[in-house]
Amino acid sequence: MTDDKLDLLGEICRIAPGSRQLDLACGKGELLSRWANDYGVQGVGVDISKVFLGAARTRAEDLGVADRLDFIEADAATYKDTPESYDIVSCIGATWIGGGLQGTLSLMRGHLSPNGIALVGECYWISPPPPEALDALGMEKDLFTSLAGTAERVEEAGFELLEMVLADQDSWDRYVAGQWWTMSDWLRDNPADPDAPAMRDFLTRARRSHLEYGRQYLGWGVFVLRP
């Protein structure tokens, strides 16, 4: 998600100062830190990675919002807090925590106030992928569905789709190509590492699958929902 689309998402959500936000699988905490700075959000980020949480705390300090945010090392799928105590609950691109979109929405709902909003980042199929695309991408067809199918899954989970901000082709390319460069640098710096052959094979497959199939069939977006 590019900076301008993250800003757009914040505008869409009509965030009131002092809103409480829970970000499940928060990663490096950019969403929470940015919104604490821009909108006065107070929040909690949950992730299992010490490395990401360290980066999240540093980012919050850099923006001067560390006093408004807590970053907790825990499994987002089993994290417990006061029920229905957050105005915003987000899970951006990590619906694996609940075994898929609907399971993750069920986890999120327990934390969400009755009048709150949920933000979930999820992939979707731009058009039905052929078997060779699924094989190259390493995905099952039913893992994702179309945009319309995503809306149906949202409704089946007890939510209403209010809005959405979708990645475009350029932002997808920036996301995956940045990974290629990082992996290439690592391979140059660690040619004798035992993991190098597997990393090199992963890079080759990831690059080819995106160019051949991912750009054509796979989309991604953040969906704004309300119970």
C-alpha positions in Angstrom: 0.0 0.0 0.0 1.5 3.3 -1.1 1.6 6.4 1.1 -1.1 8.2 -0.8 -3.5 5.2 -0.5 -2.7 4.8 3.2 -3.7 8.5 3.5 -6.8 7.9 1.5 -7.8 5.0 3.7 -7.5 7.2 6.8 -9.7 9.9 5.2 -12.3 7.2 4.3 -12.4 5.9 7.9 -13.5 9.3 9.4 -11.3 8.7 12.4 -12.2 10.7 15.5 -9.4 11.9 17.8 -8.8 9.5 20.6 -10.2 6.5 18.8 -8.8 3.2 20.1 -7.4 0.9 17.5 -6.2 -2.7 17.7 -3.9 -3.8 14.8 -3.5 -7.6 14.6 -0.3 -8.8 13.0 0.9 -5.2 13.0 4.3 -5.8 11.5 6.5 -2.7 11.8 3.5 -0.6 13.1 3.4 1.9 10.3 -0.4 2.0 10.2 -0.8 2.7 13.9 2.1 5.1 14.1 0.9 7.1 11.1 -2.7 7.3 12.4 -1.6 8.2 15.9 0.3 11.1 14.4 -2.3 12.1 11.9 -5.6 11.5 13.8 -4.7 11.1 17.4 -5.4 7.4 17.5 -4.5 5.5 20.7 -3.7 1.9 20.0 -2.3 -1.6 20.5 -0.3 -3.5 17.9 0.2 -7.3 18.3 2.8 -9.3 16.4 4.9 -12.4 17.0 8.1 -10.9 15.6 10.6 -9.3 18.0 12.3 -7.7 15.0 9.2 -6.1 13.6 8.1 -4.9 17.1 11.4 -3.3 17.7 11.1 -1.4 14.4 7.5 -0.5 15.3 8.6 1.0 18.6 11.4 3.0 16.9 8.9 4.3 14.3 6.5 5.4 17.0 9.3 7.2 18.8 10.4 8.9 15.6 6.9 10.3 15.1 6.6 11.3 18.7 3.6 9.0 19.4 5.2 6.3 21.5 3.1 7.4 24.5 -0.1 6.6 22.6 0.8 3.1 21.4 1.6 -0.2 22.9 3.3 -3.0 20.9 2.8 -6.5 22.3 4.6 -9.7 21.4 1.8 -12.2 21.1 0.0 -14.5 18.7 -2.6 -12.3 17.0 -4.9 -15.3 16.6 -5.1 -15.9 20.4 -4.6 -12.4 21.8 -7.0 -11.5 24.6 -8.2 -8.1 25.6 -11.4 -6.4 27.0 -14.2 -7.5 24.6 -15.6 -4.9 22.2 -13.3 -2.3 23.5 -11.8 -0.9 20.2 -13.3 1.6 17.7 -11.1 0.2 14.9 -9.7 -3.3 14.5 -7.4 -3.9 11.7 -5.6 -6.9 10.1 -3.9 -5.7 7.0 -2.7 -8.6 4.8 -2.5 -11.3 7.4 -5.8 -13.2 7.3 -3.8 -16.4 7.8 -4.2 -15.7 11.5 -7.8 -16.9 11.4 -7.3 -19.5 8.6 -8.8 -17.1 6.0 -10.9 -14.1 5.7 -14.0 -15.2 7.5 -12.1 -16.8 10.4 -10.1 -13.6 10.8 -13.2 -11.5 10.8 -14.6 -13.6 13.6 -11.4 -13.0 15.6 -11.6 -9.3 14.9 -15.3 -9.0 15.9 -14.7 -10.0 19.4 -12.5 -7.0 19.9 -14.7 -4.5 18.0 -17.2 -2.1 19.6 -20.8 -2.4 18.2 -20.4 0.9 16.3 -16.7 0.3 15.3 -15.2 -0.5 11.9 -12.9 -3.3 10.8 -10.2 -3.0 8.3 -9.0 -6.1 6.6 -6.4 -6.5 3.8 -7.0 -9.4 1.5 -6.1 -10.7 -1.9 -8.7 -11.4 -4.6 -8.7 -12.9 -8.1 -8.9 -10.3 -10.8 -10.1 -13.1 -13.1 -10.4 -16.9 -12.6 -6.8 -18.3 -12.5 -6.0 -21.4 -14.6 -4.4 -24.4 -13.0 -0.9 -23.4 -14.2 -1.2 -20.0 -12.5 -2.3 -21.6 -9.2 0.6 -24.0 -9.4 3.1 -21.2 -10.2 1.8 -19.0 -7.4 1.6 -21.9 -4.9 -2.1 -21.2 -4.1 -5.4 -23.0 -3.9 -8.1 -21.5 -6.0 -10.5 -21.3 -3.1 -8.0 -19.4 -0.9 -9.3 -16.2 -2.5 -12.3 -15.3 -4.6 -13.4 -12.4 -6.9 -14.2 -9.0 -5.6 -17.8 -9.8 -5.6 -17.1 -13.1 -3.9 -15.0 -11.3 -1.3 -18.1 -9.1 -0.5 -20.2 -12.2 -0.1 -17.7 -13.7 2.3 -17.7 -10.5 4.3 -21.5 -10.6 4.5 -21.5 -14.3 5.5 -19.2 -13.3 8.4 -21.7 -10.8 9.6 -20.2 -7.6 8.2 -21.2 -4.9 5.7 -18.7 -3.7 3.1 -18.6 0.1 3.4 -15.6 1.0 1.3 -12.4 -0.3 -0.2 -8.9 0.9 -1.3 -7.3 -1.4 -3.9 -3.7 -1.7 -4.9 -3.0 -0.9 -8.5 -0.5 -2.6 -10.7 2.3 -0.2 -10.0 2.0 -0.6 -6.2 2.0 -4.4 -6.6 5.1 -4.2 -8.7 6.9 -2.0 -6.1 6.0 -4.4 -3.4 7.3 -7.6 -5.0 10.2 -6.0 -6.8 11.5 -4.6 -3.6 11.6 -8.1 -2.2 13.6 -9.3 -5.3 16.3 -6.6 -4.6 16.4 -7.5 -0.9 16.9 -11.2 -1.6 19.4 -10.5 -4.4 21.5 -8.4 -1.9 21.3 -11.1 0.7 22.5 -13.7 -1.8 25.4 -11.5 -2.8 26.4 -11.0 0.8 25.9 -14.6 1.9 26.9 -16.8 -1.0 28.1 -19.6 1.3 25.1 -19.6 3.6 23.4 -23.1 3.8 20.1 -21.4 2.9 21.5 -19.7 -0.2 20.4 -22.3 -2.7 16.9 -22.4 -1.4 16.7 -18.6 -1.3 18.0 -18.4 -4.9 15.4 -20.9 -6.1 12.6 -19.0 -4.2 13.7 -15.7 -5.8 13.7 -17.2 -9.3 10.2 -18.7 -8.8 8.8 -15.6 -7.1 10.0 -13.4 -9.9 8.7 -15.6 -12.7 5.3 -16.3 -11.1 4.6 -12.6 -10.6 5.6 -11.6 -14.1 3.8 -14.5 -15.8 0.7 -14.9 -13.6 0.5 -12.7 -10.5 0.2 -9.4 -12.4 -2.7 -10.8 -14.5 -4.7 -12.6 -11.9 -3.9 -11.5 -8.4 -5.2 -8.3 -6.8 -5.1 -6.9 -3.3 -7.0 -4.3 -1.3 -8.1 -3.1 2.1 -11.8 -3.4 2.8 -13.6 -1.2 5.3 -16.3 -3.1 7.1 -18.9 -2.6 9.8 -20.8 -5.3 11.8 
